[in-house]
Each structure stands twice: as structure tokens, then as C-alpha cells.
Amino acid sequence: MANFNTAEDILRLAIGREIEANVFYNLLTQFVDDPQVRALCSELASEELEHKGILELELMKLGSVVKPPLAADIKNTVLPKPLDYMLEMARVSQMDLEKVVLLAMEKEKTSFRLYMDLLSSTTDPASRETMMNLAEEEARHKISFEIEYERLATTRKKQ
């Protein structure tokens, strides 16, 4: 985990991750044929936007202005660029459904870890509570994909 100079840095990183997750799940709905997994991805895409809103509110509480990133900011960020998404989706399109669900589970696990790391990087009680709540949400997302994975595995065994 990189060192952050301010709570604003932490929140901006988290906002970027929520945007990334939203885009990933929206794109995933276009590649998934299973209606239950597609519905789950659509639901989670919406929830990731809600998380972004929560984080933006925390940013505003610090007195920072929430603004879209400038092109120069995007060039210097570690967040994926449109080409990164296209490459990932090309890889996803070659996966079977169970592997796609495993990938989504791994992404949620990574997000959970991010929020737990961010939790330890802040001392403000309200920000700590926000990070804990978001970590719990990401854990629930992972569990949702675990349930879908088990359903898919069970269905495959019956065939």
C-alpha cells in the first residue's frame, strides 16, 4: 500500500477504485450470458456508484471539491485506462462463466483489502467508520459471487 499524505489522497484513491469497479461490472454484463450473474453484476455496478457517492461526501466533509479528473490527472494515475478495460474484457470474453465469477470474487477481495488498509491509514473516527462499512460491503459482494460460483458448479455437476 502506498503512503498517502492526506485523508484526501486516501479518499480520491478509493473513489477511483469504485469508478473502476462500476465500469468493470457494467462491461461484464455485456459478456455474461447467465441471467443471474448478469443481474448480480448490474446490481453491484449500481452499488459501486453508491460507494463512490459515500466517499465523495467524506471528501466534501474535508472541505475538498469533488471534480472529475483532468486529462493530465488520468495520465499520471495507476487506475486503468480505457485500453486496459478493453484488454481485460478481451481476456474475460475467452473465460468460461465460472472463471469470470472467480475473477469478480478476486476483485472484491482486493477491494475489501484496500478498505481495510485505508482503515488503518486514517485516524478520523467518521472516516474509519466509512472505510469499515465499505469493507463490509465489498465482503458481501464477494460472498454474493461465491454463492453464484457454487450454483454454477452444482449446475455443471448435474449435467
C-alpha positions as CSV (number, residue, x, y, z in Angstrom):
1,M,0.0,0.0,0.0
2,A,1.4,3.4,-1.0
3,N,1.8,6.0,1.6
4,F,-0.7,8.8,1.5
5,N,0.0,12.4,2.5
6,T,-3.6,13.3,3.4
7,A,-7.1,11.9,4.0
8,E,-8.0,13.4,0.7
9,D,-5.4,11.2,-1.1
10,I,-7.0,8.2,0.6
11,L,-10.5,9.1,-0.4
12,R,-9.5,10.0,-4.0
13,L,-7.9,6.6,-4.4
14,A,-11.0,4.9,-3.1
15,I,-13.2,6.9,-5.4
16,G,-11.1,5.9,-8.3
17,R,-11.4,2.2,-7.3
18,E,-15.2,2.5,-7.1
19,I,-15.3,4.0,-10.5
20,E,-13.1,1.2,-11.8
21,A,-15.4,-1.4,-10.2
22,N,-18.5,0.2,-11.7
23,V,-17.1,0.2,-15.2
24,F,-15.9,-3.4,-14.8
25,Y,-19.3,-4.6,-13.7
26,N,-21.1,-2.7,-16.4
27,L,-18.8,-4.1,-19.1
28,L,-19.2,-7.6,-17.6
29,T,-22.9,-7.5,-18.0
30,Q,-22.3,-7.4,-21.8
31,F,-20.2,-10.5,-21.7
32,V,-22.1,-12.8,-19.3
33,D,-24.9,-14.9,-20.7
34,D,-26.2,-16.3,-17.3
35,P,-29.1,-14.1,-16.3
36,Q,-28.4,-14.4,-12.5
37,V,-24.8,-13.5,-12.8
38,R,-25.7,-10.6,-15.2
39,A,-28.2,-9.3,-12.7
40,L,-25.7,-9.5,-9.9
41,C,-23.1,-7.6,-12.0
42,S,-25.7,-4.9,-12.8
43,E,-26.7,-4.6,-9.1
44,L,-23.1,-4.4,-8.0
45,A,-22.3,-1.7,-10.6
46,S,-25.0,0.4,-9.1
47,E,-23.8,-0.3,-5.6
48,E,-20.2,0.8,-6.6
49,L,-21.7,4.1,-7.6
50,E,-23.3,4.4,-4.2
51,H,-19.9,3.7,-2.6
52,K,-18.4,6.5,-4.8
53,G,-21.1,8.9,-3.5
54,I,-20.3,8.0,0.1
55,L,-16.7,8.6,-0.5
56,E,-17.3,11.9,-2.3
57,L,-19.4,13.0,0.7
58,E,-16.4,12.2,3.0
59,L,-14.2,14.3,0.7
60,M,-16.7,17.2,0.9
61,K,-16.6,17.0,4.7
62,L,-12.9,17.6,4.5
63,G,-13.6,20.8,2.5
64,S,-12.4,19.4,-0.8
65,V,-14.2,19.9,-4.0
66,V,-15.4,16.8,-5.9
67,K,-14.5,17.2,-9.5
68,P,-13.9,15.0,-12.5
69,P,-10.3,14.2,-13.1
70,L,-8.4,16.2,-15.7
71,A,-6.8,14.5,-18.6
72,A,-3.4,15.2,-17.0
73,D,-4.5,13.6,-13.8
74,I,-5.7,10.5,-15.7
75,K,-2.3,10.1,-17.4
76,N,-0.5,10.0,-14.0
77,T,-2.9,7.7,-12.2
78,V,-2.5,4.0,-11.5
79,L,-6.1,3.4,-12.3
80,P,-6.9,1.5,-15.5
81,K,-7.3,3.4,-18.8
82,P,-10.0,2.6,-21.4
83,L,-7.4,0.4,-23.2
84,D,-6.8,-1.5,-20.0
85,Y,-10.6,-2.2,-19.8
86,M,-10.7,-3.4,-23.4
87,L,-7.8,-5.7,-22.8
88,E,-9.4,-7.1,-19.7
89,M,-12.7,-7.6,-21.4
90,A,-11.0,-9.4,-24.3
91,R,-9.4,-11.7,-21.7
92,V,-12.8,-12.1,-20.0
93,S,-14.6,-13.0,-23.2
94,Q,-12.3,-16.0,-23.5
95,M,-13.1,-17.3,-20.0
96,D,-15.9,-19.7,-19.1
97,L,-18.5,-18.3,-16.7
98,E,-17.0,-19.9,-13.6
99,K,-13.7,-18.3,-14.2
100,V,-15.4,-14.9,-14.7
101,V,-17.1,-15.3,-11.4
102,L,-13.7,-16.2,-9.8
103,L,-12.2,-13.1,-11.3
104,A,-15.0,-11.0,-9.8
105,M,-14.5,-12.7,-6.4
106,E,-10.8,-11.8,-6.6
107,K,-11.6,-8.1,-7.4
108,E,-14.0,-7.9,-4.5
109,K,-11.4,-9.4,-2.2
110,T,-8.9,-6.8,-3.4
111,S,-11.4,-4.0,-2.7
112,F,-12.0,-5.4,0.8
113,R,-8.3,-5.4,1.5
114,L,-8.0,-1.8,0.1
115,Y,-10.6,-0.6,2.5
116,M,-9.0,-2.5,5.4
117,D,-5.6,-0.9,4.5
118,L,-7.2,2.5,4.2
119,L,-8.9,2.0,7.6
120,S,-5.5,1.6,9.2
121,S,-4.3,4.7,7.4
122,T,-6.8,7.1,8.9
123,T,-7.4,8.3,12.5
124,D,-10.6,10.3,11.9
125,P,-13.5,8.3,13.5
126,A,-16.0,9.1,10.8
127,S,-13.6,8.2,8.0
128,R,-12.7,5.0,9.9
129,E,-16.4,4.1,10.1
130,T,-16.9,4.8,6.4
131,M,-13.9,2.6,5.5
132,M,-15.2,-0.2,7.7
133,N,-18.7,0.0,6.2
134,L,-17.3,-0.1,2.7
135,A,-15.0,-3.1,3.6
136,E,-18.1,-4.9,4.8
137,E,-19.9,-4.1,1.6
138,E,-17.1,-5.5,-0.5
139,A,-17.0,-8.6,1.6
140,R,-20.8,-9.0,1.0
141,H,-20.1,-8.6,-2.8
142,K,-17.5,-11.4,-2.6
143,I,-20.0,-13.7,-0.8
144,S,-22.6,-13.0,-3.5
145,F,-20.2,-14.2,-6.1
146,E,-19.2,-17.2,-4.0
147,I,-22.9,-18.1,-3.9
148,E,-23.1,-17.8,-7.7
149,Y,-20.0,-19.8,-8.2
150,E,-21.4,-22.7,-6.0
151,R,-24.7,-22.5,-8.0
152,L,-22.8,-22.8,-11.3
153,A,-20.6,-25.6,-10.0
154,T,-23.7,-27.5,-8.8
155,T,-25.5,-27.0,-12.1
156,R,-22.4,-28.2,-14.0
157,K,-22.2,-31.4,-11.9
158,K,-25.9,-32.2,-12.5
159,Q,-25.3,-32.1,-16.3
